[in-house]
């Protein structure tokens, strides 16, 4: 931006104070995670499209937290929300090619990652916030993917299935 004292000259703000700010560092960390997750999905999608034919299906994985949020999982919620938007946008781009794009937004699921990364007192609570009062087993989520990959879902595109133990979400 130009100033009255030096018209036509650009003035750049020194980035050092920003880089030292915890808020700035946190924003950059979040940006990196969003870019990693959404960039991975979009990159895989671009390369896979070369080999996909009419009637093919892309199924992305997101999470219930894309819809309900979390005060302690801001970066995770943001990336999962980005995947929902990516799914919807890509579905509109590919519908004329006969390629369907959908997603599964699972609720809490028992996985080895859950057990290996959380303290025991939190592990006992996983899924307790769902109306069913428990986390899903992976085999309970798998039918959503099978359905979206099958011909039975031929009228589904840009949609998100929610196997989440009864949590009500607004799509």
Rosetta blueprint (number, residue, H / E / L):
1 X L
2 X L
3 X L
4 X L
5 X L
6 X L
7 X L
8 X L
9 X L
10 X L
11 X L
12 X L
13 X L
14 X L
15 X L
16 X H
17 X H
18 X H
19 X H
20 X H
21 X L
22 X H
23 X H
24 X H
25 X H
26 X H
27 X H
28 X H
29 X H
30 X H
31 X H
32 X H
33 X H
34 X H
35 X H
36 X H
37 X H
38 X H
39 X H
40 X H
41 X H
42 X H
43 X H
44 X H
45 X H
46 X H
47 X H
48 X H
49 X H
50 X L
51 X L
52 X L
53 X L
54 X L
55 X L
56 X L
57 X E
58 X E
59 X E
60 X E
61 X E
62 X E
63 X E
64 X L
65 X H
66 X H
67 X H
68 X H
69 X L
70 X L
71 X L
72 X L
73 X L
74 X H
75 X H
76 X H
77 X H
78 X H
79 X H
80 X H
81 X H
82 X H
83 X H
84 X H
85 X H
86 X H
87 X H
88 X H
89 X H
90 X H
91 X H
92 X H
93 X H
94 X H
95 X H
96 X H
97 X H
98 X L
99 X L
100 X E
101 X E
102 X E
103 X E
104 X E
105 X E
106 X E
107 X L
108 X L
109 X E
110 X E
111 X L
112 X H
113 X H
114 X H
115 X H
116 X H
117 X H
118 X L
119 X L
120 X H
121 X H
122 X H
123 X H
124 X L
125 X L
126 X L
127 X L
128 X L
129 X L
130 X L
131 X L
132 X L
133 X L
134 X L
135 X L
136 X E
137 X E
138 X H
139 X H
140 X H
141 X H
142 X H
143 X H
144 X H
145 X H
146 X H
147 X H
148 X H
149 X H
150 X L
151 X H
152 X H
153 X H
154 X L
155 X L
156 X L
157 X L
158 X L
159 X L
160 X E
161 X E
162 X L
163 X L
164 X L
165 X L
166 X L
167 X L
168 X L
169 X L
170 X L
171 X L
